[in-house]
C-alpha cells in the first residue's frame, strides 16, 4: 500500500502538465500529484501502531494520535 492513505484511501492522481504558448499547439506531458502522507503513531482499537495517513485526515480529526 505505497503512497496511499490507510484511513481514507486517497492515492496519487494523474493529469497533464501544460505549457501555455501563444499558438494553437499546446505540448503537454503526463504527471502525477502525490498525496501529502505522514507516518504517525495512531491509537487504533486500543493499540498503538504506525500508519501512513494524509494530512487532511489528521486535520479533520479522523485520526487520534498516540502520545
GIWOZI-V925018 format. One record per backbone hydrogen bond with DSSP energy under -1.0 kcal/mol. NH is the residue of the N-H (numbers start at 1). CO is the residue of the C=O. Records with the same first field share a line. If there is no record, write none. Layout:
NH=CO / CO
This chain:
5=10
6=52
9=5
13=33
15=31
17=29
19=27
29=17
31=15
33=13
37=35
38=53
40=51
42=49
43=64
44=47
47=44
49=42
51=40
53=38
55=36
58=54
59=55
60=56
62=57
66=41
